[in-house]
Amino acid sequence: MSPLLVLRVHTDLRLGFGHLARALVLQEHWRGLGGTACIAVSGDARARQVGQGLHPFDGQPLPCRTVDLGEDLHAPLPDALRAEAAVALVDLWDATQEDVAGARPLKVALMEDEGDAHEAADLLFQPYLEGVSWPASPLKVVDGRKVRPLETSRGACRILRGSHYIVVDPQALAVRPRREPLQPLAVHKLLVTFGGTDGPGLAARALEVLRSLAASGRWTGACTLLAPQGLEAPPFPGCRILRSLPALTRHLQEFDALWCAGGLTLAEALCMGVPAATWGQNDRQQIMLSDLARVGGCLDLGLGTDADPEATRDALEQWLGPEGQETRQEQVRDGMALVDGMGASRVAQELWSLATLQKSP
């Protein structure tokens, strides 16, 4: 019988759709291994749509089974689902040990944890929170098993760290260039997006930063700004404002650069060689983005909700213009080295190995 993977996610204005998007990628890889998948979702009205088996963007049927858990972020999995499944991946951002207990007796993996929830789990993926850059060699033998530097453990929980486990859409890997793309002298086409919900309202702040740059002649390119909640302020010449851009992954390479928050779109841009500037949406995400910037993956513009507009304008003017060409080229090189597009496959393989183990008592 095909092992069933439960992907436990939550979506609301604060968390956006990133966790759901990652679940949709992982279920595809899991089914490719021969398993079946179920997305167990909690959250706001958009979660109800997902729970009905419909995509929150286009209303099309989702490719796997779904279960609606209601509004509670920490709702446990239904007994019948736990009895049927082999393994659960809890991807909640604010996961607790109670969330792990709510998935037992399944084997339980977590996606990112800065607290103690993983101490009750079997496996933890830490693509960002313990640093994105970890070598894969040299190997050492621990308890008769080969262990890579990116792997460690705490108690009974095995921890896999770094960019090897950053998940991107398969389309990003399919169009990933074979050679490092060459950067233009200046950015002529800029995409600005802060997620499918833009809970912190960063799009409005970014619009005014870019409006000022354009009005003063400090940047003369064109931008497409995605504002899921709409904007009261009008666009400026050379700017278009959209609520969404369907099939966003396929459009990323149409732009010279990206200004975004952390999340799946940033990871896909790195994989495809599109340089990115970032605004963190919250303190925890900002830690992740700072780690990426330290290894050359992006231009870190700080915490978007607190960013100084003039400092942001100065940094963007340098990065978007001719003086930023070399920096953008280095970011393309380093970003593609960090995110090779195979992370989802690695996560699915590790979950498959975990599912073959005997269930926890």
C-alpha positions as CSV (number, residue, x, y, z in Angstrom):
1,M,0.0,0.0,0.0
2,S,1.3,3.5,-0.8
3,P,2.4,5.3,2.3
4,L,0.4,8.4,3.1
5,L,2.2,11.7,3.9
6,V,0.3,14.3,5.8
7,L,1.4,17.9,5.2
8,R,0.2,20.0,8.1
9,V,0.1,23.7,7.2
10,H,-1.6,26.9,8.1
11,T,-2.5,29.9,6.0
12,D,-3.7,33.4,7.1
13,L,-2.9,37.0,6.5
14,R,0.2,36.8,8.8
15,L,1.7,33.6,7.3
16,G,0.6,34.0,3.7
17,F,0.6,31.1,1.3
18,G,4.3,30.1,1.4
19,H,3.7,27.0,3.6
20,L,0.9,25.8,1.4
21,A,3.0,26.4,-1.7
22,R,5.8,24.3,-0.2
23,A,3.3,21.6,0.6
24,L,2.1,21.5,-3.0
25,V,5.6,21.0,-4.2
26,L,6.4,18.3,-1.7
27,Q,3.3,16.3,-2.4
28,E,4.3,16.2,-6.0
29,H,7.7,14.7,-5.2
30,W,6.2,12.3,-2.7
31,R,3.7,11.0,-5.2
32,G,6.6,10.6,-7.7
33,L,8.2,8.2,-5.2
34,G,5.0,6.1,-5.2
35,G,3.2,7.5,-2.1
36,T,-0.1,9.4,-1.6
37,A,-0.4,12.8,0.1
38,C,-2.9,14.8,2.1
39,I,-2.7,18.5,3.0
40,A,-4.2,19.2,6.4
41,V,-4.8,22.9,6.6
42,S,-6.0,25.4,9.2
43,G,-6.4,29.1,8.9
44,D,-8.7,31.8,7.6
45,A,-11.3,31.9,4.8
46,R,-8.6,30.9,2.2
47,A,-7.9,27.8,4.2
48,R,-11.5,26.8,3.9
49,Q,-11.1,26.9,0.1
50,V,-8.0,24.8,0.3
51,G,-9.9,22.4,2.7
52,Q,-12.5,22.0,-0.1
53,G,-9.7,20.9,-2.4
54,L,-9.5,24.1,-4.4
55,H,-6.4,26.3,-5.1
56,P,-6.7,29.6,-3.3
57,F,-5.5,31.6,-6.3
58,D,-7.4,30.2,-9.3
59,G,-10.0,27.9,-7.8
60,Q,-8.8,24.9,-9.7
61,P,-8.8,21.4,-8.1
62,L,-5.7,20.6,-6.1
63,P,-3.7,17.6,-7.1
64,C,-4.0,15.8,-3.8
65,R,-6.5,15.1,-1.0
66,T,-7.1,17.9,1.6
67,V,-8.5,18.0,5.1
68,D,-9.9,21.2,6.7
69,L,-8.9,21.6,10.3
70,G,-10.7,24.9,11.0
71,E,-9.2,28.2,12.2
72,D,-7.0,26.9,15.1
73,L,-3.3,27.1,14.2
74,H,-2.6,24.3,16.6
75,A,-5.5,21.9,15.7
76,P,-4.4,18.3,16.0
77,L,-4.8,15.8,13.1
78,P,-8.0,13.8,13.1
79,D,-7.8,10.3,14.6
80,A,-8.8,8.7,11.4
81,L,-6.1,10.5,9.4
82,R,-3.4,9.6,11.9
83,A,-4.5,5.9,11.8
84,E,-4.2,5.9,8.0
85,A,-1.0,7.9,7.5
86,A,2.7,6.9,7.7
87,V,4.4,10.2,8.4
88,A,3.6,13.9,8.9
89,L,5.5,17.0,8.1
90,V,4.5,19.9,10.4
91,D,5.2,23.2,8.6
92,L,3.6,25.8,10.9
93,W,6.3,28.4,11.6
94,D,5.1,28.6,15.2
95,A,5.1,24.8,15.9
96,T,5.0,23.5,19.5
97,Q,5.6,20.2,21.1
98,E,1.8,20.0,21.4
99,D,1.6,20.1,17.6
100,V,4.0,17.2,17.4
101,A,1.9,15.3,19.9
102,G,-1.2,16.1,17.8
103,A,0.4,14.1,15.0
104,R,1.5,11.1,17.0
105,P,1.7,8.1,16.8
106,L,3.0,9.0,13.3
107,K,6.6,9.7,12.6
108,V,6.8,13.5,12.7
109,A,9.1,15.9,10.8
110,L,9.2,19.6,11.3
111,M,10.1,22.4,8.8
112,E,12.1,25.1,10.6
113,D,12.0,25.5,14.4
114,E,13.6,28.1,16.6
115,G,12.0,26.7,19.7
116,D,11.9,23.3,21.4
117,A,9.2,21.6,19.3
118,H,11.8,19.5,17.5
119,E,12.8,17.9,20.7
120,A,9.6,15.9,20.5
121,A,9.9,15.2,16.8
122,D,11.9,12.6,14.8
123,L,13.3,14.9,12.1
124,L,13.9,18.6,11.6
125,F,14.7,20.4,8.3
126,Q,16.5,23.7,9.0
127,P,17.1,25.3,5.6
128,Y,17.6,28.8,7.1
129,L,17.5,29.1,10.8
130,E,20.9,27.6,11.6
131,G,22.6,29.1,8.5
132,V,22.1,28.4,4.8
133,S,25.7,27.4,3.9
134,W,26.8,24.0,5.1
135,P,29.3,21.7,3.2
136,A,28.3,18.2,2.3
137,S,31.7,16.8,3.0
138,P,33.9,15.4,4.5
139,L,31.9,12.5,5.8
140,K,32.5,11.1,9.2
141,V,31.2,7.9,10.8
142,V,28.9,8.2,13.8
143,D,27.5,5.1,15.4
144,G,28.3,3.2,12.3
145,R,26.5,5.7,10.0
146,K,28.0,8.2,7.6
147,V,27.2,11.8,8.6
148,R,27.7,15.0,6.7
149,P,28.6,18.3,8.3
150,L,25.1,19.7,7.5
151,E,23.6,17.0,9.7
152,T,23.4,17.0,13.5
153,S,21.0,15.7,16.2
154,R,19.4,16.7,19.4
155,G,18.3,13.8,21.5
156,A,16.3,11.5,19.2
157,C,15.7,14.2,16.6
158,R,17.9,14.2,13.5
159,I,18.5,17.7,12.1
160,L,19.3,18.5,8.5
161,R,20.6,22.1,7.9
162,G,21.1,24.5,5.1
163,S,20.3,25.2,1.5
164,H,20.3,21.6,0.5
165,Y,16.7,21.5,1.8
166,I,15.3,24.7,0.4
167,V,12.2,23.8,-1.6
168,V,11.4,25.3,-5.0
169,D,8.7,24.6,-7.6
170,P,9.8,22.0,-10.2
171,Q,9.3,24.7,-12.8
172,A,12.2,26.6,-11.4
173,L,14.5,23.7,-11.8
174,A,13.1,23.0,-15.3
175,V,14.1,26.5,-16.6
176,R,17.2,26.9,-14.5
177,P,19.9,28.2,-16.9
178,R,22.8,25.9,-17.6
179,R,25.2,28.9,-17.5
180,E,25.3,31.8,-15.1
181,P,23.1,34.6,-16.7
182,L,24.9,37.9,-17.4
183,Q,23.6,40.9,-15.7
184,P,22.6,44.1,-17.7
185,L,24.4,47.3,-16.9
186,A,21.3,48.5,-15.1
187,V,18.0,47.0,-14.0
188,H,15.4,47.9,-16.6
189,K,12.6,45.6,-15.5
190,L,12.0,45.1,-11.7
191,L,9.4,42.8,-10.1
192,V,8.2,43.7,-6.6
193,T,6.3,41.1,-4.6
194,F,6.0,40.4,-0.9
195,G,3.9,37.3,-1.0
196,G,0.4,36.1,-1.8
197,T,-1.1,38.1,1.0
198,D,1.4,40.9,1.9
199,G,0.2,40.9,5.5
200,P,2.6,43.7,6.6
201,G,1.6,45.9,3.7
202,L,5.2,46.2,2.3
203,A,3.9,46.8,-1.2
204,A,2.6,50.3,-0.3
205,R,5.9,51.2,1.3
206,A,7.9,49.9,-1.7
207,L,5.7,51.9,-4.1
208,E,6.6,55.2,-2.4
209,V,10.3,54.3,-2.4
210,L,10.3,53.6,-6.1
211,R,8.1,56.6,-6.9
212,S,10.7,58.8,-5.2
213,L,13.6,57.2,-7.1
214,A,11.8,57.6,-10.4
215,A,10.6,61.2,-9.8
216,S,14.2,62.3,-8.9
217,G,15.7,60.5,-11.9
218,R,17.7,58.2,-9.6
219,W,16.2,55.1,-11.4
220,T,14.6,55.1,-14.8
221,G,13.5,51.5,-15.2
222,A,10.0,50.0,-15.2
223,C,8.5,47.9,-12.4
224,T,5.6,45.5,-11.9
225,L,4.4,45.6,-8.3
226,L,2.1,42.9,-6.9
227,A,-0.3,44.1,-4.3
228,P,-2.7,41.3,-3.3
229,Q,-4.8,43.6,-1.1
230,G,-4.8,46.5,-3.7
231,L,-3.3,49.9,-3.2
232,E,-4.9,53.3,-2.7
233,A,-2.0,55.2,-4.2
234,P,-1.8,55.3,-8.0
235,P,1.2,53.9,-10.0
236,F,3.8,56.3,-11.3
237,P,5.0,56.4,-14.9
238,G,6.7,53.1,-15.7
239,C,5.0,51.2,-12.9
240,R,2.1,48.8,-13.1
241,I,0.2,47.5,-10.1
242,L,-1.4,44.0,-10.2
243,R,-3.1,42.0,-7.5
244,S,-1.4,38.8,-8.7
245,L,0.6,37.4,-11.5
246,P,-0.6,33.9,-12.4
247,A,2.1,31.2,-12.8
248,L,4.6,33.6,-11.2
249,T,7.5,31.1,-11.4
250,R,7.3,31.1,-15.2
251,H,7.5,34.9,-15.3
252,L,10.5,35.5,-13.0
253,Q,13.1,35.3,-15.7
254,E,11.3,38.0,-17.7
255,F,12.6,40.5,-15.1
256,D,16.1,41.8,-14.5
257,A,15.8,41.7,-10.7
258,L,13.3,41.0,-7.9
259,W,12.5,42.9,-4.7
260,C,10.7,40.6,-2.3
261,A,10.5,39.1,1.2
262,G,11.7,35.7,2.2
263,G,9.8,32.7,0.9
264,L,9.3,30.4,-2.1
265,T,9.6,33.2,-4.7
266,L,13.0,34.3,-3.4
267,A,14.2,30.7,-3.4
268,E,13.0,30.2,-7.0
269,A,14.7,33.5,-8.1
270,L,18.0,32.3,-6.6
271,C,17.7,29.0,-8.3
272,M,17.0,30.6,-11.7
273,G,19.7,33.3,-11.5
274,V,17.5,36.3,-10.9
275,P,19.2,38.7,-8.4
276,A,17.0,39.8,-5.5
277,A,16.8,42.6,-2.9
278,T,14.9,41.7,0.2
279,W,12.8,43.3,2.9
280,G,12.0,41.0,5.9
281,Q,8.4,40.8,7.0
282,N,9.2,40.1,10.6
283,D,12.2,39.7,12.9
284,R,12.5,35.9,12.4
285,Q,12.4,36.2,8.6
286,Q,14.9,38.9,8.8
287,I,17.4,36.6,10.5
288,M,17.0,34.2,7.6
289,L,17.5,36.9,5.0
290,S,20.6,38.2,6.8
291,D,22.1,34.7,6.6
292,L,21.4,34.6,2.9
293,A,22.9,38.0,2.4
294,R,26.1,37.0,4.3
295,V,26.8,34.3,1.8
296,G,26.0,36.5,-1.2
297,G,22.5,35.3,-2.0
298,C,20.7,38.6,-1.9
299,L,20.8,42.3,-1.0
300,D,19.5,42.7,2.5
301,L,17.5,45.9,2.9
302,G,16.6,45.1,6.5
303,L,13.2,44.7,8.2
304,G,10.7,46.2,5.8
305,T,8.2,47.3,8.4
306,D,10.9,49.5,10.1
307,A,13.1,50.4,7.2
308,D,14.2,54.0,6.8
309,P,12.9,55.2,3.4
310,E,15.9,57.2,2.5
311,A,18.4,54.5,3.4
312,T,16.4,52.1,1.3
313,R,16.3,54.5,-1.6
314,D,20.1,55.0,-1.4
315,A,20.8,51.2,-1.3
316,L,18.4,50.5,-4.2
317,E,19.8,53.3,-6.3
318,Q,23.2,51.8,-6.1
319,W,22.0,48.2,-6.7
320,L,19.6,48.9,-9.6
321,G,22.1,51.1,-11.5
322,P,25.4,50.6,-13.2
323,E,27.3,50.6,-10.0
324,G,25.4,47.5,-8.9
325,Q,26.1,45.4,-11.9
326,E,29.0,43.6,-10.4
327,T,27.1,43.0,-7.1
328,R,24.1,41.6,-8.9
329,Q,26.3,39.3,-11.0
330,E,27.9,38.0,-7.8
331,Q,24.5,37.4,-6.3
332,V,23.4,35.4,-9.4
333,R,26.5,33.2,-9.0
334,D,26.2,32.7,-5.3
335,G,22.4,32.3,-5.3
336,M,22.5,29.6,-7.9
337,A,25.2,27.8,-5.9
338,L,23.0,27.9,-2.8
339,V,19.8,26.8,-4.3
340,D,20.3,24.0,-6.9
341,G,16.6,23.2,-7.3
342,M,16.9,19.7,-5.8
343,G,15.8,20.5,-2.2
344,A,12.3,19.2,-2.6
345,S,13.6,15.9,-3.8
346,R,15.9,15.6,-0.8
347,V,13.2,16.5,1.6
348,A,10.8,13.9,0.1
349,Q,13.5,11.2,0.1
350,E,14.2,11.9,3.8
351,L,10.5,11.7,4.6
352,W,10.2,8.5,2.7
353,S,13.1,7.0,4.7
354,L,11.4,8.2,7.9
355,A,8.1,6.6,6.8
356,T,9.7,3.2,6.5
357,L,10.6,3.2,10.1
358,Q,8.4,1.6,12.7
359,K,5.7,3.9,14.0
360,S,6.3,5.7,17.3
361,P,4.6,4.2,20.3
